Amino acid sequence: ISTQINDLAASSSSKGIYLNQHGNLTLKDVITPAEIKLNITNGGLVGANAALLKANQATVNAQGPISNLNTLVDRLNVATTQGDITVREVDGLSRVDAKTLKGNIQLSSDAGDIGLGVIQAADTSNTTTATHLGQVNVKATQGAIRDAYSDGNLPVINIIGQSLTATANTGIGLASSNIVTG
């Protein structure tokens, strides 16, 4: 569905939710047991207070900031061309990928582990040639921060940016699968 609205509240009892939005969007509760895909052109996304994006997996692409996004998902992919990304997960992420070309990234989970895919707060994946490098903050309040790839034979850079602040209750990385920064 293509829209130009201010607020979104949606639910599906069995299938996915797919939306192309033009302009800024305030997210109310968006709930499905399947998949959510939100593409936002000429704007960003802000989560309303106590609103929840709940799905098995979710993808949010925007051309503006993604802020105050509260999630209850297993896998999350968020990206923006301009602005910060702020996500608060309720019970852990098996894998999260996040990318902003010009901004900072803040990811937190109240419970459970955070599995890091690629977290890029830079306009290119090479910090040597990047013209913008942002800060990355990852916090697992009751869990651990892990490499979602968990394959020592295939090292993937997990964090690309100016700096990383990582806080976890039960550890960061594993001896057999380190968090890789670039």
Z-matrix of the N, CA and C atoms (Angstrom, degrees):
N
C 1 1.453
C 2 1.523 1 107.94
N 3 1.322 2 116.97 1 136.06
C 4 1.465 3 122.52 2 174.70
C 5 1.528 4 108.36 3 -103.80
N 6 1.334 5 115.93 4 132.75
C 7 1.461 6 120.05 5 -175.50
C 8 1.524 7 111.58 6 -137.37
N 9 1.319 8 114.70 7 162.65
C 10 1.455 9 123.93 8 166.71
C 11 1.525 10 105.19 9 -139.86
N 12 1.337 11 115.24 10 83.90
C 13 1.465 12 123.10 11 -174.72
C 14 1.525 13 108.92 12 -127.08
N 15 1.320 14 116.98 13 172.02
C 16 1.462 15 121.28 14 176.94
C 17 1.522 16 112.16 15 -95.77
N 18 1.347 17 116.99 16 -42.38
C 19 1.464 18 122.19 17 -174.70
C 20 1.518 19 109.96 18 -125.34
N 21 1.346 20 115.75 19 147.45
C 22 1.455 21 120.56 20 176.78
C 23 1.521 22 110.45 21 -130.65
N 24 1.328 23 115.80 22 125.44
C 25 1.463 24 123.97 23 168.14
C 26 1.519 25 104.75 24 -130.38
N 27 1.341 26 117.74 25 127.78
C 28 1.459 27 120.18 26 -176.82
C 29 1.516 28 109.61 27 -151.82
N 30 1.338 29 115.51 28 151.63
C 31 1.459 30 119.49 29 174.31
C 32 1.524 31 109.21 30 -149.80
N 33 1.311 32 115.32 31 150.34
C 34 1.456 33 123.15 32 175.65
C 35 1.519 34 106.71 33 -140.32
N 36 1.327 35 116.89 34 133.34
C 37 1.464 36 119.39 35 -176.31
C 38 1.526 37 113.08 36 -80.04
N 39 1.356 38 118.45 37 -16.32
C 40 1.463 39 117.47 38 -178.27
C 41 1.526 40 115.08 39 -146.16
N 42 1.297 41 120.63 40 -25.68
C 43 1.471 42 122.78 41 -175.77
C 44 1.527 43 111.22 42 -110.84
N 45 1.335 44 115.40 43 174.92
C 46 1.448 45 121.84 44 -176.44
C 47 1.516 46 113.68 45 -76.18
N 48 1.343 47 114.41 46 169.43
C 49 1.457 48 123.05 47 176.69
C 50 1.527 49 106.99 48 -122.84
N 51 1.352 50 116.18 49 122.17
C 52 1.459 51 122.44 50 -175.41
C 53 1.519 52 108.60 51 -128.86
N 54 1.340 53 117.14 52 125.14
C 55 1.455 54 120.77 53 -173.84
C 56 1.525 55 110.57 54 -143.47
N 57 1.329 56 116.06 55 134.73
C 58 1.461 57 123.56 56 170.55
C 59 1.516 58 106.99 57 -111.93
N 60 1.315 59 116.76 58 114.81
C 61 1.460 60 122.92 59 -175.60
C 62 1.521 61 109.90 60 -110.05
N 63 1.322 62 116.52 61 140.00
C 64 1.455 63 122.29 62 173.86
C 65 1.535 64 107.50 63 -108.87
N 66 1.328 65 116.73 64 113.48
C 67 1.461 66 121.36 65 -179.97
C 68 1.521 67 111.67 66 102.67
N 69 1.316 68 115.82 67 173.25
C 70 1.463 69 122.05 68 -178.54
C 71 1.525 70 111.42 69 -59.59
N 72 1.336 71 115.34 70 149.85
C 73 1.463 72 120.56 71 -177.78
C 74 1.520 73 110.15 72 -138.40
N 75 1.335 74 115.68 73 131.05
C 76 1.461 75 121.32 74 171.04
C 77 1.518 76 107.32 75 -98.21
N 78 1.325 77 115.38 76 124.60
C 79 1.460 78 121.42 77 -175.87
C 80 1.520 79 110.63 78 -93.93
N 81 1.320 80 115.71 79 121.37
C 82 1.463 81 122.08 80 170.67
C 83 1.531 82 105.12 81 -94.32
N 84 1.311 83 120.77 82 -157.25
C 85 1.464 84 121.08 83 177.91
C 86 1.523 85 110.31 84 -68.35
N 87 1.345 86 115.21 85 128.07
C 88 1.456 87 122.81 86 174.29
C 89 1.521 88 105.34 87 -128.81
N 90 1.352 89 116.21 88 112.90
C 91 1.464 90 120.62 89 -167.03
C 92 1.525 91 111.16 90 -133.92
N 93 1.329 92 116.12 91 132.09
C 94 1.460 93 123.68 92 172.72
C 95 1.527 94 108.31 93 -159.16
N 96 1.329 95 118.73 94 152.26
C 97 1.462 96 119.45 95 174.64
C 98 1.532 97 111.55 96 -80.37
N 99 1.323 98 117.47 97 -6.19
C 100 1.460 99 122.50 98 -175.40
C 101 1.532 100 110.45 99 -101.14
N 102 1.315 101 116.93 100 -122.89
C 103 1.459 102 123.73 101 -172.42
C 104 1.528 103 110.66 102 -119.38
N 105 1.346 104 115.57 103 146.82
C 106 1.455 105 122.10 104 173.45
C 107 1.521 106 108.11 105 -122.34
N 108 1.346 107 116.12 106 131.20
C 109 1.467 108 121.44 107 173.65
C 110 1.524 109 108.35 108 -130.14
N 111 1.324 110 115.64 109 118.86
C 112 1.457 111 122.07 110 178.19
C 113 1.527 112 108.68 111 -119.89
N 114 1.321 113 117.38 112 123.68
C 115 1.460 114 122.98 113 175.15
C 116 1.522 115 107.83 114 -117.51
N 117 1.332 116 115.68 115 123.07
C 118 1.457 117 120.73 116 -175.52
C 119 1.528 118 108.90 117 -120.35
N 120 1.335 119 116.31 118 118.31
C 121 1.460 120 120.90 119 175.72
C 122 1.522 121 108.86 120 -104.17
N 123 1.306 122 115.80 121 147.83
C 124 1.473 123 122.89 122 178.93
C 125 1.520 124 112.45 123 54.94
N 126 1.329 125 116.63 124 40.15
C 127 1.457 126 119.30 125 178.35
C 128 1.514 127 112.12 126 175.24
N 129 1.325 128 114.13 127 178.85
C 130 1.452 129 122.09 128 179.80
C 131 1.510 130 110.80 129 -123.74
N 132 1.316 131 114.71 130 -173.63
C 133 1.461 132 121.26 131 -178.25
C 134 1.519 133 109.00 132 -128.31
N 135 1.326 134 115.99 133 135.51
C 136 1.455 135 120.74 134 172.94
C 137 1.525 136 107.41 135 -128.87
N 138 1.321 137 115.31 136 134.33
C 139 1.453 138 120.17 137 176.51
C 140 1.518 139 109.95 138 -82.15
N 141 1.331 140 116.38 139 132.05
C 142 1.459 141 120.35 140 175.40
C 143 1.530 142 108.65 141 -67.42
N 144 1.314 143 117.30 142 157.12
C 145 1.469 144 120.61 143 179.45
C 146 1.518 145 110.92 144 -55.04
N 147 1.315 146 116.18 145 128.49
C 148 1.465 147 124.73 146 178.03
C 149 1.524 148 113.61 147 66.88
N 150 1.330 149 118.22 148 7.00
C 151 1.469 150 120.52 149 177.33
C 152 1.525 151 109.07 150 -74.75
N 153 1.325 152 116.75 151 152.57
C 154 1.458 153 121.43 152 -174.03
C 155 1.523 154 110.99 153 -133.74
N 156 1.321 155 115.63 154 132.98
C 157 1.452 156 122.83 155 170.57
C 158 1.531 157 105.14 156 -100.42
N 159 1.340 158 116.97 157 110.46
C 160 1.460 159 121.41 158 -172.45
C 161 1.524 160 109.85 159 -124.08
N 162 1.348 161 116.21 160 122.91
C 163 1.455 162 121.74 161 -178.96
C 164 1.526 163 109.08 162 -167.15
N 165 1.323 164 116.50 163 172.10
C 166 1.456 165 120.01 164 172.14
C 167 1.526 166 109.53 165 -68.18
N 168 1.332 167 115.70 166 -46.77
C 169 1.455 168 120.13 167 174.68
C 170 1.522 169 109.43 168 -144.06
N 171 1.335 170 114.98 169 152.79
C 172 1.461 171 119.49 170 -177.21
C 173 1.521 172 110.35 171 -142.01
N 174 1.334 173 114.79 172 144.67
C 175 1.457 174 122.57 173 175.51
C 176 1.527 175 107.61 174 -128.74
N 177 1.328 176 116.16 175 128.27
C 178 1.459 177 121.88 176 176.53
C 179 1.523 178 107.91 177 -128.49
N 180 1.328 179 116.10 178 119.08
C 181 1.465 180 122.64 179 175.49
C 182 1.518 181 107.69 180 -118.39
N 183 1.343 182 116.19 181 131.52
C 184 1.464 183 119.97 182 -177.85
C 185 1.519 184 110.38 183 -142.15
N 186 1.315 185 115.53 184 161.78
C 187 1.453 186 121.31 185 174.27
C 188 1.526 187 111.40 186 -103.78
N 189 1.312 188 116.76 187 10.60
C 190 1.454 189 122.94 188 177.06
C 191 1.518 190 109.00 189 -141.78
N 192 1.318 191 118.04 190 -176.42
C 193 1.466 192 121.88 191 -177.63
C 194 1.534 193 112.55 192 -58.90
N 195 1.334 194 115.19 193 149.34
C 196 1.465 195 123.11 194 172.53
C 197 1.518 196 105.34 195 -116.99
N 198 1.343 197 116.17 196 106.73
C 199 1.461 198 118.71 197 -171.52
C 200 1.522 199 112.10 198 -130.10
N 201 1.327 200 113.87 199 152.83
C 202 1.456 201 122.24 200 176.75
C 203 1.530 202 112.15 201 54.01
N 204 1.339 203 116.36 202 37.51
C 205 1.462 204 121.25 203 -179.37
C 206 1.522 205 109.14 204 -86.87
N 207 1.331 206 116.30 205 111.51
C 208 1.462 207 122.70 206 177.46
C 209 1.522 208 107.92 207 -97.82
N 210 1.345 209 116.22 208 125.88
C 211 1.459 210 119.94 209 -174.49
C 212 1.525 211 112.18 210 -126.73
N 213 1.321 212 113.90 211 155.60
C 214 1.460 213 123.75 212 168.67
C 215 1.529 214 104.53 213 -137.94
N 216 1.344 215 115.42 214 80.47
C 217 1.452 216 122.69 215 -175.93
C 218 1.522 217 109.66 216 -135.44
N 219 1.330 218 116.13 217 162.02
C 220 1.454 219 120.59 218 174.78
C 221 1.528 220 110.56 219 -87.86
N 222 1.338 221 116.16 220 -45.05
C 223 1.466 222 121.88 221 179.72
C 224 1.524 223 109.29 222 -126.51
N 225 1.348 224 115.04 223 137.44
C 226 1.456 225 120.68 224 -176.73
C 227 1.516 226 110.14 225 -135.91
N 228 1.342 227 115.46 226 135.89
C 229 1.454 228 121.99 227 174.39
C 230 1.528 229 106.71 228 -130.36
N 231 1.346 230 117.29 229 116.90
C 232 1.458 231 121.99 230 179.53
C 233 1.523 232 108.93 231 -127.01
N 234 1.333 233 115.91 232 139.50
C 235 1.456 234 119.94 233 179.91
C 236 1.516 235 109.98 234 -150.33
N 237 1.336 236 115.21 235 145.29
C 238 1.453 237 121.52 236 174.57
C 239 1.517 238 109.21 237 -144.36
N 240 1.312 239 115.76 238 150.09
C 241 1.453 240 119.91 239 176.76
C 242 1.527 241 111.82 240 -86.03
N 243 1.325 242 117.17 241 -18.34
C 244 1.459 243 121.29 242 -173.90
C 245 1.519 244 110.03 243 -150.75
N 246 1.324 245 118.01 244 120.11
C 247 1.457 246 120.51 245 172.73
C 248 1.515 247 113.69 246 111.15
N 249 1.315 248 114.27 247 175.58
C 250 1.457 249 122.34 248 -176.83
C 251 1.530 250 111.72 249 -81.22
N 252 1.333 251 114.13 250 158.54
C 253 1.463 252 122.26 251 172.53
C 254 1.522 253 106.98 252 -121.24
N 255 1.342 254 116.91 253 125.32
C 256 1.465 255 122.00 254 177.54
C 257 1.523 256 108.37 255 -130.40
N 258 1.354 257 115.56 256 116.70
C 259 1.459 258 121.86 257 -177.34
C 260 1.521 259 109.70 258 -127.89
N 261 1.333 260 116.28 259 134.87
C 262 1.464 261 122.70 260 173.24
C 263 1.521 262 107.75 261 -121.64
N 264 1.331 263 115.93 262 113.22
C 265 1.463 264 122.91 263 179.36
C 266 1.525 265 108.84 264 -93.86
N 267 1.324 266 116.59 265 145.04
C 268 1.464 267 121.19 266 -177.71
C 269 1.522 268 112.30 267 -78.47
N 270 1.364 269 117.02 268 -48.68
C 271 1.474 270 117.06 269 -171.39
C 272 1.528 271 115.13 270 -136.01
N 273 1.305 272 118.57 271 32.56
C 274 1.455 273 121.88 272 174.11
C 275 1.519 274 113.25 273 99.22
N 276 1.323 275 114.31 274 155.85
C 277 1.461 276 122.21 275 -179.05
C 278 1.519 277 108.73 276 -128.40
N 279 1.330 278 117.77 277 127.07
C 280 1.464 279 118.46 278 175.85
C 281 1.524 280 109.32 279 -69.75
N 282 1.340 281 116.58 280 -31.28
C 283 1.465 282 120.23 281 174.70
C 284 1.523 283 109.84 282 -156.17
N 285 1.328 284 115.05 283 134.83
C 286 1.463 285 121.46 284 173.89
C 287 1.523 286 108.36 285 -131.66
N 288 1.331 287 115.33 286 133.17
C 289 1.457 288 123.14 287 172.07
C 290 1.520 289 106.57 288 -119.94
N 291 1.338 290 116.97 289 134.58
C 292 1.464 291 120.76 290 -178.92
C 293 1.521 292 108.66 291 -143.58
N 294 1.334 293 115.40 292 139.19
C 295 1.458 294 119.27 293 -178.59
C 296 1.521 295 110.03 294 -145.73
N 297 1.327 296 115.84 295 128.30
C 298 1.454 297 122.33 296 169.92
C 299 1.518 298 107.71 297 -131.49
N 300 1.317 299 116.10 298 133.46
C 301 1.457 300 119.92 299 179.57
C 302 1.521 301 111.48 300 -78.92
N 303 1.342 302 117.08 301 -29.52
C 304 1.465 303 121.58 302 -177.44
C 305 1.518 304 109.27 303 -143.15
N 306 1.329 305 117.00 304 79.08
C 307 1.455 306 120.31 305 179.17
C 308 1.509 307 111.40 306 174.09
N 309 1.322 308 115.07 307 -170.34
C 310 1.459 309 123.52 308 178.96
C 311 1.519 310 109.05 309 -114.96
N 312 1.331 311 115.96 310 160.87
C 313 1.459 312 121.18 311 -179.67
C 314 1.520 313 109.23 312 -125.71
N 315 1.339 314 115.36 313 129.48
C 316 1.459 315 121.64 314 176.06
C 317 1.522 316 108.48 315 -127.47
N 318 1.352 317 115.85 316 118.57
C 319 1.456 318 122.22 317 179.43
C 320 1.517 319 108.68 318 -122.65
N 321 1.330 320 116.92 319 134.78
C 322 1.462 321 119.38 320 176.66
C 323 1.518 322 109.58 321 -143.47
N 324 1.327 323 114.80 322 154.34
C 325 1.460 324 121.44 323 175.24
C 326 1.518 325 108.24 324 -134.82
N 327 1.340 326 115.51 325 130.35
C 328 1.457 327 120.11 326 -179.80
C 329 1.527 328 111.84 327 -69.69
N 330 1.324 329 117.38 328 -36.18
C 331 1.462 330 123.10 329 -179.68
C 332 1.517 331 108.08 330 -144.80
N 333 1.308 332 117.64 331 155.73
C 334 1.461 333 120.53 332 178.49
C 335 1.519 334 112.48 333 83.51
N 336 1.327 335 114.44 334 172.16
C 337 1.456 336 122.52 335 -177.98
C 338 1.518 337 111.08 336 -86.99
N 339 1.321 338 115.40 337 161.24
C 340 1.456 339 122.66 338 171.08
C 341 1.520 340 107.36 339 -116.22
N 342 1.336 341 116.50 340 118.30
C 343 1.457 342 121.91 341 175.45
C 344 1.519 343 108.78 342 -94.75
N 345 1.333 344 116.27 343 117.26
C 346 1.460 345 120.59 344 -176.49
C 347 1.519 346 111.36 345 -87.04
N 348 1.338 347 115.40 346 125.44
C 349 1.454 348 121.53 347 166.79
C 350 1.516 349 105.86 348 -87.56
N 351 1.331 350 117.58 349 -116.67
C 352 1.457 351 122.26 350 175.56
C 353 1.526 352 108.25 351 -109.86
N 354 1.329 353 115.89 352 121.87
C 355 1.460 354 123.23 353 178.21
C 356 1.528 355 106.05 354 -113.71
N 357 1.336 356 116.87 355 108.57
C 358 1.463 357 121.50 356 -173.47
C 359 1.516 358 111.10 357 -121.11
N 360 1.334 359 115.34 358 111.68
C 361 1.467 360 122.33 359 173.86
C 362 1.523 361 107.17 360 -110.29
N 363 1.326 362 115.16 361 66.31
C 364 1.460 363 121.60 362 -176.38
C 365 1.526 364 108.89 363 -162.96
N 366 1.320 365 115.97 364 155.90
C 367 1.461 366 119.69 365 -179.21
C 368 1.526 367 113.22 366 -81.91
N 369 1.310 368 117.58 367 -3.70
C 370 1.456 369 123.02 368 174.17
C 371 1.527 370 108.23 369 -151.89
N 372 1.308 371 117.23 370 160.05
C 373 1.470 372 119.85 371 -178.02
C 374 1.522 373 112.74 372 -80.02
N 375 1.328 374 117.98 373 1.71
C 376 1.458 375 122.28 374 178.82
C 377 1.525 376 108.61 375 -112.83
N 378 1.331 377 117.08 376 112.22
C 379 1.471 378 119.94 377 -176.55
C 380 1.523 379 112.22 378 -67.29
N 381 1.317 380 118.24 379 -20.95
C 382 1.458 381 121.46 380 179.11
C 383 1.524 382 111.65 381 -70.06
N 384 1.335 383 117.29 382 -36.95
C 385 1.460 384 120.63 383 -177.13
C 386 1.529 385 113.62 384 -102.31
N 387 1.315 386 118.15 385 -2.46
C 388 1.469 387 121.31 386 -177.78
C 389 1.524 388 111.16 387 -67.09
N 390 1.332 389 115.84 388 141.77
C 391 1.465 390 120.30 389 174.82
C 392 1.528 391 111.06 390 -97.15
N 393 1.333 392 117.09 391 -14.94
C 394 1.467 393 121.37 392 174.01
C 395 1.521 394 108.95 393 -133.87
N 396 1.316 395 115.48 394 127.79
C 397 1.467 396 122.01 395 174.50
C 398 1.520 397 107.97 396 -127.00
N 399 1.314 398 117.24 397 126.34
C 400 1.458 399 121.86 398 179.99
C 401 1.515 400 111.67 399 -105.80
N 402 1.306 401 114.99 400 177.78
C 403 1.462 402 122.16 401 179.02
C 404 1.522 403 109.72 402 -95.70
N 405 1.339 404 114.97 403 145.83
C 406 1.463 405 121.80 404 177.17
C 407 1.518 406 107.93 405 -120.65
N 408 1.347 407 115.57 406 129.21
C 409 1.459 408 121.79 407 178.72
C 410 1.527 409 107.33 408 -127.47
N 411 1.338 410 116.52 409 121.72
C 412 1.459 411 121.80 410 -179.68
C 413 1.522 412 107.88 411 -126.30
N 414 1.364 413 115.86 412 128.94
C 415 1.463 414 119.99 413 -177.55
C 416 1.524 415 110.22 414 -136.66
N 417 1.342 416 115.49 415 121.59
C 418 1.463 417 122.26 416 173.95
C 419 1.529 418 106.68 417 -109.74
N 420 1.326 419 116.44 418 96.44
C 421 1.459 420 121.84 419 -171.63
C 422 1.526 421 112.89 420 -59.33
N 423 1.333 422 118.01 421 -44.73
C 424 1.462 423 121.26 422 -178.83
C 425 1.526 424 112.78 423 -116.98
N 426 1.325 425 118.51 424 6.91
C 427 1.458 426 121.04 425 -175.40
C 428 1.511 427 112.26 426 -132.46
N 429 1.346 428 115.05 427 -155.31
C 430 1.453 429 122.91 428 -177.33
C 431 1.527 430 109.90 429 -117.66
N 432 1.322 431 115.44 430 164.65
C 433 1.454 432 122.62 431 171.44
C 434 1.518 433 106.38 432 -110.08
N 435 1.331 434 116.79 433 121.88
C 436 1.460 435 122.03 434 -174.45
C 437 1.525 436 110.54 435 -128.16
N 438 1.331 437 115.01 436 161.89
C 439 1.458 438 122.65 437 172.06
C 440 1.521 439 107.08 438 -80.50
N 441 1.323 440 118.11 439 117.78
C 442 1.463 441 121.25 440 -177.97
C 443 1.515 442 112.39 441 -67.95
N 444 1.328 443 116.90 442 -20.88
C 445 1.458 444 120.02 443 179.93
C 446 1.514 445 111.70 444 -78.03
N 447 1.313 446 118.84 445 -33.92
C 448 1.472 447 125.13 446 175.98
C 449 1.520 448 113.45 447 45.96
N 450 1.304 449 116.74 448 39.60
C 451 1.452 450 120.54 449 179.53
C 452 1.516 451 109.01 450 -132.84
N 453 1.326 452 116.66 451 101.75
C 454 1.455 453 121.80 452 179.71
C 455 1.515 454 112.68 453 -62.86
N 456 1.344 455 118.28 454 -19.85
C 457 1.459 456 121.44 455 179.70
C 458 1.524 457 112.55 456 -82.05
N 459 1.311 458 117.36 457 -14.46
C 460 1.456 459 122.20 458 -178.63
C 461 1.526 460 108.79 459 -128.12
N 462 1.347 461 117.07 460 75.69
C 463 1.462 462 117.86 461 -177.92
C 464 1.527 463 111.51 462 -67.58
N 465 1.306 464 115.37 463 123.68
C 466 1.455 465 122.78 464 177.28
C 467 1.522 466 106.94 465 -116.69
N 468 1.325 467 116.25 466 135.47
C 469 1.462 468 118.80 467 177.37
C 470 1.524 469 107.80 468 -71.27
N 471 1.332 470 116.17 469 120.65
C 472 1.457 471 121.55 470 -178.69
C 473 1.520 472 112.74 471 -84.42
N 474 1.338 473 117.60 472 -38.21
C 475 1.460 474 121.43 473 -173.62
C 476 1.522 475 109.62 474 -124.89
N 477 1.348 476 115.84 475 125.48
C 478 1.459 477 121.95 476 175.50
C 479 1.518 478 106.30 477 -126.61
N 480 1.342 479 117.09 478 120.37
C 481 1.452 480 120.84 479 -179.80
C 482 1.514 481 110.98 480 172.38
N 483 1.326 482 115.58 481 -171.98
C 484 1.457 483 122.22 482 179.32
C 485 1.521 484 111.43 483 -73.75
N 486 1.352 485 115.84 484 -45.16
C 487 1.456 486 119.50 485 -176.36
C 488 1.523 487 110.02 486 -152.22
N 489 1.311 488 115.63 487 158.97
C 490 1.464 489 123.10 488 177.94
C 491 1.514 490 108.92 489 -128.25
N 492 1.327 491 115.36 490 129.91
C 493 1.460 492 121.77 491 168.25
C 494 1.521 493 105.57 492 -117.28
N 495 1.329 494 116.33 493 116.62
C 496 1.468 495 121.68 494 -177.73
C 497 1.519 496 108.94 495 -122.59
N 498 1.342 497 116.38 496 129.06
C 499 1.457 498 122.59 497 -179.95
C 500 1.518 499 107.97 498 -133.49
N 501 1.344 500 116.12 499 127.69
C 502 1.465 501 119.81 500 -179.90
C 503 1.515 502 109.94 501 -146.77
N 504 1.328 503 115.65 502 146.13
C 505 1.455 504 121.61 503 179.74
C 506 1.528 505 112.07 504 -74.15
N 507 1.328 506 117.57 505 -36.93
C 508 1.470 507 119.81 506 -173.60
C 509 1.524 508 113.53 507 -122.08
N 510 1.311 509 118.31 508 30.62
C 511 1.450 510 121.39 509 170.46
C 512 1.520 511 114.82 510 114.94
N 513 1.341 512 113.41 511 159.10
C 514 1.459 513 121.81 512 178.28
C 515 1.520 514 107.33 513 -128.37
N 516 1.332 515 116.75 514 117.42
C 517 1.456 516 121.37 515 -177.26
C 518 1.511 517 111.42 516 70.89
N 519 1.319 518 115.38 517 178.23
C 520 1.464 519 123.17 518 175.46
C 521 1.520 520 107.86 519 -133.69
N 522 1.319 521 117.33 520 156.20
C 523 1.458 522 119.90 521 177.67
C 524 1.524 523 110.84 522 -58.35
N 525 1.326 524 117.37 523 -33.88
C 526 1.461 525 121.79 524 -179.12
C 527 1.527 526 113.51 525 -88.21
N 528 1.339 527 117.85 526 -10.72
C 529 1.472 528 121.40 527 -177.44
C 530 1.522 529 108.73 528 -151.20
N 531 1.332 530 116.06 529 84.44
C 532 1.451 531 121.20 530 -177.30
C 533 1.513 532 112.46 531 -75.26
N 534 1.325 533 115.22 532 156.18
C 535 1.457 534 120.97 533 169.07
C 536 1.528 535 105.89 534 -76.64
N 537 1.336 536 116.95 535 129.18
C 538 1.465 537 121.42 536 -176.20
C 539 1.522 538 108.80 537 -106.83
N 540 1.337 539 116.29 538 130.49
C 541 1.453 540 121.33 539 179.16
C 542 1.520 541 109.28 540 -114.94
N 543 1.326 542 115.83 541 155.64
C 544 1.465 543 119.65 542 -178.99
C 545 1.485 544 111.41 543 -129.26
